[in-house]
Amino acid sequence: MLPKFIKPRFFDALSNMTGRYVQPEPYHKAEGLVKKVYDQVIDEFFINAPMTTHAVSPEMLAGVWMAEREIVLTDNHLTREDKEALGVTISQVNSCAYCEDLMNSVVYGANELELAEQMRYHKQDEIIDERTRLLHAWAQSVYDQDAEILYQPPFTHDEAPEVIGVAMMLSYFNRYAQVFFSGSPLATPISSTTLKSILYRLTGVELRESVLRRLRPGRSIGLLGPADLPQDLQWAAGNSTISAAISRWASAVEKAASAHVPQRVREVVKNEIKSWQGAPMGLSRAWLTPKTVGLNQANAAAVRLALLTALSPEQMSDDIIDAYKEHYNDTALVVTVSWSAFMASKRVTGWLADKTGYFDQHQYAVAS
């Protein structure tokens, strides 16, 4: 295993191997709220570029960290291992190789080798434990609004904030990572299942100490002040810690967006996400053209970036980013991507919560 003082630098470098468009703020330059967040991340998880690239907006960084920690990394009705594994399946659904590989390394690190192998080869239907198999079947169906399992979820009302919360976190990070990372840092230069297995296991060994540590819920909540839980996130209300984390995260994202995403852009993007039902947008980007009619160049560039992030992040390319950067700086870029990913993930969890039957009908169906 790597020496303790080297490990944070190793994972920081590994996680940014495929980074593009923006640079994360290094730990040695962090101060104030950013340093407080980094210190918690290093202590309880591992420093990583999908987290540190948020540092251009300190409150947004704190919000996404507390949501990740309180939803995924702490044990409650579900163990951390359960939730990390669900994250792998959702990452596969969202075609995010970056998150899939890093999260499956965590499952390897938890010594859940059989489960990790089943997910690696997309064989969740071979999971022996029925409860676990059904949870993964639910995760595989998050975009199929007619799927029976969404109406008969394999989790209880009390478990819903965790399970739906995992869907929200990964729907967010998958979109964010597909914009700012060009692929998995564990991708092998040649197509070798043996080499990939070695990389998974080595990374898992280095993560094991962190993965097996039991975290106390609530430690991160004090990083930001209280905020109201939005109406369309009320599915989280049954878990006070998750509710506190998500409400603060939502507030931080909206505050940052108000400062860096033009109001007209937000109006267009919200309207499109509101009507989106989860279907793929198609192979071309022709669907974007009518969305920018009547907009000036700056707003049109921002709308294209935001809608691709939210609805079709796999179609993101350099020309979209270059056109955006002609009008906006890197802080605005990160905030726009973060806000768009957040809005899309909120839309997904809205219909997931609505279909469980555990909550007021249609309370979450429309993204605000």
N, C-alpha and C positions, 0 to 999 in steps of 0.2 A: 504494500500500500504506500501511497505517496505520503511524505511528511506533512503534518498538519498545516505548517505555514506555507507550503507550496500548493496545497489542494485548491484554495480559492482562486489563485492565479491560473491554475490548470483549467478549471471549469469555466472561468471567465474567458480564457482564450479559446477553449473548445467550443463554447456556445456561440462565439462570434466568428467562427471560421467561415461561415457562409453569409455573414452579414453584408448588407448593401444599403446604400442611400443615406444612412445616418451612422454616426459613431456613438456608442454608449459613453457615458461619463465615467471615467476611471475612479476607483475607490480612493486613491490618494489625493484626488482633487475634490472629493465630496465634502460638503459642509452643511450645517443646519439640518433641516428635515431630511434631505437626501442622505446625509451620513447616518442619521438615526435609522432610516429604513435599511440602508446597506448593512449596518451592524446587525440588525435582526436577521436579514437574509443570510448573511454569512454564518451567524450563530445557529440558525435553525434549518437552513436549506442549503443552497449553494448559489453563489453569485452567478448570474447568467444574463446574457445580452437581451433576451426578450423582456426582462425586468428592467435592466439598467438603461435601456434606450428610452424609457419613460421619464428619465430624470430631468429632461428639459422642462417638465412641469412637475415640480416637487409634490404637490398635493395629488396629482394624478398618479404618480409613482406610489405614494403612500396608500392611495385607495386600491390600486390593483394588487399591491402586496397584501393588504389586510384581507381582501376578498379571497385571494389564492390561499392564504394561510388558514383563515377561519373556515372556509368551505372544504378545501381539499386536504390540507396537511394535518388537521387535527382529527382525532377519533371522536365519534359521537355514536349515532346509531349504526353507522358504517365505519369501518376502519379506514385509515389512510390508504392501505394497500388496495382495498375494495375500490376506492375512489380514483386512485391513480390508474388502476386497470381499466375502469370505465372511461377514463380520459384517453387511453390508447384507442379504444373502439371508436369514440367520437372523433378523434383525430383521423382515423381511417375513413370515416364517413365524409369528413371534410377534406380529404386528400391532402392532409398536411404531414408530409414525411418528417419535417423537423420535429414537431411535437410528438408524433408517433414514436420515433426512435428514442428521443430523450425520456419520454414517459415510460416506455417499455424497459428502458435501462433501469428505471426505478423499480419496476416490478421484478426484474432480475435481482436487483439489490435487496429486495425483501425476501429472497429465497423462494419466490413463487415461480419456480423454473418451468413447471408444466404449463401453468397458465400463461406465462410469458411466451412460451413457444407456440401455444395455440393461437394467441393473438397475433404473433408475428406472421403466421401463415394464414391468418383470417379464418381460423377454424373454431370460432367461438361456439358454434353449434355442437362441438364435441366436448365442451366443458361438462364435467361429470356432475358437479353440484347444481341442482336444479335452480335454486335461488340465484346463484351467480350467472348461470346460463341465461335465465330470463332477464336479468338486469342488462346483460349485454345485448340481448335481442331487442329490448326497449331502446337502448342507446343506438342500435343500428337503424332504428325506425324513426328517428327524430324529425326527418323531413317528409315522412309519409303520413300525411294527416288522416288518411283512411285506415291506417294500421290498427287492428283490433287491440294490440297490446298497449297502445296509447290510452285507450279507453278502459282498460283493465290492467293498470300498471302493477308491476311486481314489487311495489313498495307501499308503505303505509302513509297516511296523512302526516304523521310525525317525522317520517323519513324524507318526505318530499322536499323540504328545503335543502337537504344535502344532495339528493340525487338530481333535482332540477338545477341546483346550484352548480354541480359539476358540469352539467350540460351548458350552462351559461359561461362558466370560466373557459371551457375548452372551445366553445363556439367563438368566444372572444379571441383567445390566444391563437387559435388556428388561423383566423383571418389576419391578425396582426403579424404573425410569423411568416405567412405566405407573402406579405408585402416586403418585409424587411430582411428576409433570409431566403437565399436562392435554393436551398435544399437542406438535407440533413447533414449535420456535422459528422455523423457516423456512417455516411455513405462510403462505400468501398470503391477504390479506383477500378477494380475489376469485379465482374459479377461472381462473387464467391460466397456461398452460404456459410462456409466454414469460417472465413475471415470475418464475416458479419457477426457470427456467433461469438467469436473471440472478443470483438469490440463491445458487444452487448455485455458480456460477462465481466470484462475488465472494468468497464464503466460502472456496472452494477456493484462490483466489489468496492470501488472508491466511494460510491454513494451509500453503502450499506449502513455505516454508522449514523448518518443523517436520517435515512429512511426508517430505521428501526427505533429511532428515538420517539418517545411519546410526548407530544406537545400539549401544553395546557391551553385550553381555549381562552381567547380574549386578550392575549398579551398585546396584540397589535392595535387594538381598538383606540387606545389613547393617542395614536399618531395624528388623528384628525378629530375635530370637534363634532358633536352630534348633528345629524341631518334627518329630515323626514324621509320615510320610505315611500318612493313613488307608488302611485296607485297600481301601475301595471307590474310591480314587483312585490305585491302583497303576499305572494306565495311563500316568501321568505319570513313572514311575520311570526310563524310558529316557532322559530328558533331565534332567541334573542341575540345571540352572538352573530349568527349569519346575517340577521336583519340589520344589526348595527354596522357590520362591515359593508354590506351591499349598499345601504343608504348613503354611507360616507363616500363610497366609490362613485355612485351615481352622481352625487353632488359635485365631486371633484371633476368628473368628466364634463358635466354640463357647464361648470364654471369656466373650465379651460376652453371649451367649444365656443362659449359666448365671447371670449376674448380673441379667438384665433380663426373661427370659421364664420364667414359672413352669413348674416341672417338669411339672405335669399338662398344661399347654398343649403342651409339647414332646412329651410322650408321645402325645397325640391326633394332633398334626400329623404326627409321624414315621410313625405307623401308617397314616394316610391316604396319605401320599406313597409309602410302601412298596408299596401295592397299586395305585397309579395306573399306567396303561399308556400315557398320553399322549393319550387321547381328550378332546375338548372336553367341558366339564361341562354344556353346555346353555344355553339362553337365559335361564332364570330362575335365581334363587339358592336354589330350594327344596332343592337337594341339601345345603345347609349345615345345615338345621334339625336333622336327626338327629345331626349331629356334636357338637352342644352339649348334648344331653340329659344331665341330671345335673350340669352344671357351674354354679358360681356365676356371677354377672353379670360379674365381672372376667375370669374365665377364658373365659367364653363369648365376650366381646368380643374377646379376644386370639386365640382359635381362629378366629373369623370373619375377622379381619384376616389371620392367617397363611395360612389355607387359600385365601382369595381371591388373595393375593399369589402363592402357589405354583402354584395350579392354574387360576386364572381371573382374572388381574389386570385384564383389560378390564372386569370387572364391579365394580371398586372404585368406591366413591362416598362422598360426604361423610358419609352417615349411619353408615357403617361406621367411619370415622375418628372422628367425634364420639362415638360410643358407646365407642370404645376410649379416647379422651382423658378420659372421665369417671373413669377408673381409673389411667391411666398418663401419664407425662410424655413430652416429645418425644424424649429419649434412648432410652427404651424403645420408642417408635414406630419410630425408625430401626433399632434393633437387631432388633426383631421382623420388620420387612420384610426386612432384610438376611439374617437367618438363614433365613427362609422361602424367599426367592429362592435362597439358596445350596443349601438342601436339595433344592429342585426341580431345580436345574441339575445337582446331583450325581446325582440319579436319572436324568435324561436321559442324561448322559454314561456312566452305568453301563451302560445297555442298548446305547448306541452302541459302547462298548469291547467288551462281551461279544460282539456280533455280528460284529466284525471277524475273529474267529478268531485274532487275534494274541496273545491273553492266555488265562489259565486260564479255562475255561468256568464261567460263573455267578459268577465272583469279584466282579463289580461289580453284580450284578443287584439287590441290596437296599440301600437307603439306611440308613446306620447312624444 
